[in-house]
Amino acid sequence: MFSVGTAGSGKSTMTSVLKEWLEGRGWDVATVNLDPGARSLPYEPDADVRSVIDIDELMERHGLGPNGALMLAVDLTAARLREIVEPIDEASPDYVLVDTPGQMEPFVYRPSGPLIVEQFPGESKAMLFLMDGWLVSDPTNYVSVQFLAASVRLRFRVPFIQVLTKADLVEDSVGRMLGWAASPSALEAAISDKSGGESYLVHRRLLSILAKSGYLERPIPVSAVTGAGLLNLSSALANALTGGEDLQDRAPRRRGQAMEPAALMAPLIAAAPDPAQETTTHSPSPGSGLTLSGYSQLPSGNT
């Protein structure tokens, strides 16, 4: 499972929380860090690109700036992928969580990114696209990031799940944002209230393209702080990776530390339209159309 998203959307945090969530249910989980520029991580990676590729050395040796060194590092990651993931080969974990570079552009839009995903060991693969809940609470940002998500989905062509992160920080806006995915007209009205002139016209056209092509996705709201939404996310991952096998009913192979129950989160999505009423022009990706009844009373992940 590869986590991608804009800088600051919570990729490393999501990797850490999902690892704890899955291990707490008896699954054997390995984590892989593919960000050569990471200075610190909220988890201990089982395989780490930094053990093979030193971005500071690349900058010094080739006279590159940080961005140029990152692009070179991603290319080298593709070339040396087998060496990087060797530590997890013999372990044969049930799930491998892959944390991608904080700046998504070198991984997503260079040829190396899709090559890494294609050549990564394992038959079943999926991608999480993380949307910063605070950022996309603005309707114009919501359209822009949805368009970005569509471009990522088209490049990788693996099961694709959109996740609305930091849901606890935008508690009052989650229902409205889920409603935007179900009702383009509601999103257009919000854009009209927010902007005018050329900005409105451009965002309206982008929205029209997304809606007509079926790429206006309904994200899964998740809070890494409270653990709310992880049940729905784990269900989406089960559909994408295991054909629907319940991630909570696994007999433990390696017992993780039990997680404390999260405090009840308010029913943020009560006013959101039923996703079953949505119509799309293509088969929806895993994660769209999920019910959100499990968004409260969930075990928490520590961040």
C-alpha positions as CSV (number, residue, x, y, z in Angstrom):
1,M,0.0,0.0,0.0
2,F,1.6,3.3,-1.2
3,S,0.7,6.6,0.5
4,V,0.9,9.6,-1.7
5,G,-0.3,13.2,-1.3
6,T,0.7,16.8,-1.2
7,A,3.3,17.9,1.3
8,G,2.0,18.0,4.8
9,S,-1.0,15.8,4.1
10,G,0.1,13.2,6.7
11,K,1.7,10.4,4.7
12,S,4.2,9.3,7.4
13,T,1.7,9.7,10.1
14,M,-0.8,7.6,8.2
15,T,1.8,4.9,7.7
16,S,2.5,4.8,11.4
17,V,-1.1,4.7,12.5
18,L,-2.1,2.1,9.9
19,K,0.8,-0.1,11.0
20,E,-0.4,0.1,14.6
21,W,-4.0,-0.5,13.6
22,L,-3.2,-3.6,11.6
23,E,-0.8,-5.1,14.0
24,G,-3.4,-4.6,16.8
25,R,-5.6,-7.0,14.8
26,G,-3.0,-9.7,14.4
27,W,-1.6,-8.9,11.0
28,D,2.1,-8.9,10.3
29,V,3.0,-5.5,8.9
30,A,6.2,-4.1,7.4
31,T,6.9,-0.4,6.7
32,V,9.1,1.0,3.9
33,N,10.4,4.5,3.8
34,L,11.0,5.8,0.2
35,D,11.6,9.4,1.2
36,P,15.4,9.9,1.0
37,G,15.0,13.4,2.4
38,A,13.2,12.5,5.6
39,R,14.9,13.7,8.8
40,S,12.7,11.9,11.2
41,L,9.8,9.5,11.0
42,P,7.0,8.6,13.5
43,Y,7.7,4.9,12.9
44,E,10.8,2.6,12.6
45,P,11.0,1.5,9.0
46,D,11.7,-2.1,8.2
47,A,13.3,-1.0,4.9
48,D,14.6,2.4,4.4
49,V,15.9,4.1,1.2
50,R,18.2,6.2,3.3
51,S,20.3,3.1,4.1
52,V,21.1,2.9,0.4
53,I,20.9,6.4,-1.0
54,D,22.3,9.5,0.8
55,I,20.6,12.6,-0.5
56,D,23.3,14.9,1.1
57,E,26.0,12.9,-0.7
58,L,24.2,13.3,-4.0
59,M,24.0,17.1,-3.5
60,E,27.7,17.3,-2.7
61,R,28.9,14.9,-5.4
62,H,26.8,16.2,-8.3
63,G,26.5,19.9,-7.2
64,L,22.7,19.6,-7.0
65,G,20.2,21.6,-4.9
66,P,17.7,19.8,-2.7
67,N,15.1,19.4,-5.5
68,G,17.6,18.1,-8.0
69,A,19.0,15.7,-5.5
70,L,15.5,14.4,-4.7
71,M,14.7,13.8,-8.4
72,L,18.0,11.9,-8.8
73,A,17.3,9.9,-5.6
74,V,13.9,8.8,-6.8
75,D,15.5,7.6,-10.1
76,L,18.2,5.8,-8.1
77,T,15.4,4.3,-5.9
78,A,13.9,2.6,-9.0
79,A,17.3,1.3,-10.1
80,R,18.2,-0.1,-6.6
81,L,14.7,-1.1,-5.4
82,R,15.6,-4.7,-4.9
83,E,18.5,-3.7,-2.6
84,I,16.3,-1.3,-0.7
85,V,13.5,-3.8,0.0
86,E,15.7,-6.7,0.7
87,P,15.3,-6.5,4.5
88,I,11.6,-7.4,4.2
89,D,11.9,-10.1,1.5
90,E,12.4,-13.0,3.9
91,A,9.9,-11.8,6.4
92,S,6.9,-12.2,4.0
93,P,4.6,-9.8,5.9
94,D,0.9,-9.7,5.3
95,Y,1.0,-6.0,4.5
96,V,3.7,-3.7,3.4
97,L,3.0,0.0,3.9
98,V,5.1,2.3,1.7
99,D,5.8,5.9,2.7
100,T,6.6,8.0,-0.4
101,P,8.5,11.3,-0.6
102,G,7.0,14.3,1.1
103,Q,7.1,16.2,-2.2
104,M,5.0,14.1,-4.4
105,E,6.0,15.5,-7.8
106,P,9.3,13.6,-8.3
107,F,7.7,10.3,-7.3
108,V,4.4,10.8,-9.2
109,Y,5.4,12.6,-12.3
110,R,8.8,11.2,-13.2
111,P,8.9,7.8,-15.0
112,S,10.6,6.3,-11.9
113,G,7.5,6.5,-9.7
114,P,5.2,4.2,-11.7
115,L,8.2,1.9,-12.3
116,I,8.8,1.6,-8.6
117,V,5.1,0.7,-8.0
118,E,5.2,-1.8,-10.9
119,Q,8.4,-3.5,-9.8
120,F,7.7,-3.5,-6.1
121,P,7.4,-7.1,-4.8
122,G,3.9,-8.3,-4.2
123,E,0.9,-9.1,-6.4
124,S,-1.8,-7.0,-4.8
125,K,-1.1,-3.3,-4.6
126,A,-3.2,-0.2,-3.8
127,M,-2.6,3.5,-3.4
128,L,-3.8,6.0,-0.8
129,F,-4.1,9.6,-2.0
130,L,-4.2,11.8,1.1
131,M,-6.1,15.0,1.0
132,D,-5.3,17.5,3.8
133,G,-8.7,18.2,5.4
134,W,-7.9,21.7,6.3
135,L,-6.6,22.5,2.8
136,V,-9.6,21.1,0.9
137,S,-12.2,22.6,3.2
138,D,-12.0,25.5,0.7
139,P,-14.2,24.5,-2.3
140,T,-11.7,25.9,-4.9
141,N,-8.9,23.9,-3.2
142,Y,-11.1,20.9,-3.1
143,V,-11.6,20.9,-6.9
144,S,-7.9,21.5,-7.5
145,V,-6.8,18.7,-5.3
146,Q,-9.4,16.3,-6.8
147,F,-8.0,17.2,-10.2
148,L,-4.5,16.4,-8.9
149,A,-5.8,13.1,-7.5
150,A,-7.3,12.2,-10.9
151,S,-3.9,12.8,-12.6
152,V,-2.2,10.5,-10.0
153,R,-4.8,7.8,-10.4
154,L,-4.3,7.8,-14.2
155,R,-0.6,7.5,-13.9
156,F,-0.5,4.5,-11.6
157,R,-3.6,2.5,-12.5
158,V,-3.7,0.5,-9.3
159,P,-6.7,0.4,-6.9
160,F,-7.0,4.0,-5.6
161,I,-8.4,5.2,-2.3
162,Q,-8.9,8.8,-1.4
163,V,-8.4,9.7,2.3
164,L,-9.5,13.0,3.9
165,T,-6.9,13.4,6.7
166,K,-6.9,15.6,9.8
167,A,-10.7,15.1,10.1
168,D,-10.6,16.0,13.7
169,L,-9.4,19.5,12.8
170,V,-12.2,20.2,10.4
171,E,-15.0,18.4,12.3
172,D,-17.6,20.9,11.3
173,S,-16.8,20.7,7.6
174,V,-16.5,17.0,7.0
175,G,-20.1,16.4,6.1
176,R,-20.1,19.4,3.7
177,M,-17.0,18.1,1.9
178,L,-18.5,14.6,1.6
179,G,-21.6,16.2,0.2
180,W,-19.5,18.0,-2.5
181,A,-18.3,14.6,-3.8
182,A,-21.9,13.3,-4.0
183,S,-23.4,16.5,-5.4
184,P,-21.4,18.5,-8.0
185,S,-24.1,21.2,-8.0
186,A,-23.6,21.8,-4.3
187,L,-19.8,22.1,-4.9
188,E,-20.4,24.5,-7.8
189,A,-22.6,26.6,-5.5
190,A,-19.9,26.7,-2.9
191,I,-17.3,27.8,-5.5
192,S,-19.7,30.5,-6.7
193,D,-20.0,31.8,-3.1
194,K,-16.2,31.7,-2.7
195,S,-14.9,33.2,-6.0
196,G,-16.0,35.0,-9.1
197,G,-14.9,36.0,-12.5
198,E,-12.2,33.9,-14.2
199,S,-11.5,31.9,-11.0
200,Y,-15.1,30.7,-10.9
201,L,-15.2,29.9,-14.6
202,V,-12.0,27.8,-14.5
203,H,-13.0,25.9,-11.4
204,R,-16.4,25.3,-12.8
205,R,-14.9,23.8,-15.9
206,L,-12.5,21.6,-13.9
207,L,-15.4,20.4,-11.8
208,S,-17.4,19.6,-14.9
209,I,-14.6,17.5,-16.3
210,L,-14.2,15.6,-13.0
211,A,-17.9,15.0,-12.7
212,K,-18.5,13.9,-16.3
213,S,-15.5,11.5,-16.3
214,G,-16.5,10.0,-12.9
215,Y,-13.3,11.1,-11.1
216,L,-15.0,13.3,-8.4
217,E,-14.2,10.8,-5.7
218,R,-15.7,10.6,-2.2
219,P,-12.8,10.5,0.3
220,I,-12.8,8.5,3.5
221,P,-12.4,10.9,6.5
222,V,-9.8,9.8,9.0
223,S,-8.3,11.2,12.1
224,A,-4.8,9.9,13.0
225,V,-5.2,11.5,16.4
226,T,-8.4,9.8,17.5
227,G,-8.4,6.8,15.1
228,A,-11.8,7.8,13.8
229,G,-12.4,6.5,10.2
230,L,-9.8,3.7,10.4
231,L,-12.5,1.1,10.3
232,N,-13.8,2.4,6.9
233,L,-10.2,2.8,5.6
234,S,-9.3,-0.8,6.6
235,S,-12.4,-2.0,4.8
236,A,-11.4,-0.2,1.7
237,L,-7.9,-1.7,1.9
238,A,-9.4,-5.1,2.3
239,N,-11.5,-4.7,-0.8
240,A,-8.4,-3.4,-2.7
241,L,-5.8,-5.8,-1.5
242,T,-7.5,-9.0,-0.3
243,G,-10.8,-9.2,-2.2
244,G,-12.7,-8.2,0.9
245,E,-11.2,-10.3,3.6
246,D,-12.0,-8.6,6.9
247,L,-8.9,-7.0,8.4
248,Q,-10.3,-7.4,11.9
249,D,-10.9,-11.1,11.9
250,R,-7.3,-12.3,11.5
251,A,-5.9,-14.9,13.9
252,P,-2.7,-13.1,15.2
253,R,0.6,-14.1,13.6
254,R,2.4,-11.4,15.6
255,R,0.6,-9.7,18.3
256,G,0.7,-5.9,18.3
257,Q,0.1,-3.8,21.4
258,A,-3.5,-3.3,22.2
259,M,-4.8,0.2,21.3
260,E,-7.0,2.2,23.6
261,P,-10.6,2.9,22.5
262,A,-11.0,6.4,21.0
263,A,-13.4,8.9,22.4
264,L,-16.6,9.0,20.6
265,M,-16.4,11.4,17.7
266,A,-19.5,13.4,16.7
267,P,-21.4,12.0,13.7
268,L,-19.7,14.4,11.3
269,I,-21.2,12.9,8.2
270,A,-24.9,12.8,9.3
271,A,-25.9,15.4,6.8
272,A,-23.9,14.0,3.9
273,P,-25.8,12.6,0.9
274,D,-26.0,8.8,0.5
275,P,-23.2,7.8,-1.8
276,A,-25.3,4.9,-3.2
277,Q,-27.3,7.6,-5.0
278,E,-24.2,8.8,-6.9
279,T,-23.9,8.0,-10.6
280,T,-20.6,7.7,-12.3
281,T,-19.4,7.0,-15.8
282,H,-17.0,4.3,-14.7
283,S,-16.6,1.8,-12.0
284,P,-15.8,3.5,-8.7
285,S,-12.5,2.9,-7.1
286,P,-12.2,1.2,-3.7
287,G,-13.2,3.7,-1.0
288,S,-15.9,5.4,-3.0
289,G,-19.4,4.6,-1.8
290,L,-18.4,3.4,1.6
291,T,-20.8,4.0,4.4
292,L,-19.4,5.9,7.3
293,S,-21.2,4.2,10.2
294,G,-17.9,3.2,11.7
295,Y,-16.6,6.7,12.1
296,S,-17.0,6.6,15.8
297,Q,-16.1,4.3,18.7
298,L,-12.9,3.3,17.0
299,P,-9.6,2.3,18.5
300,S,-7.1,5.1,18.3
301,G,-3.7,5.3,16.7
302,N,-0.9,7.1,18.4
303,T,0.9,9.9,16.5
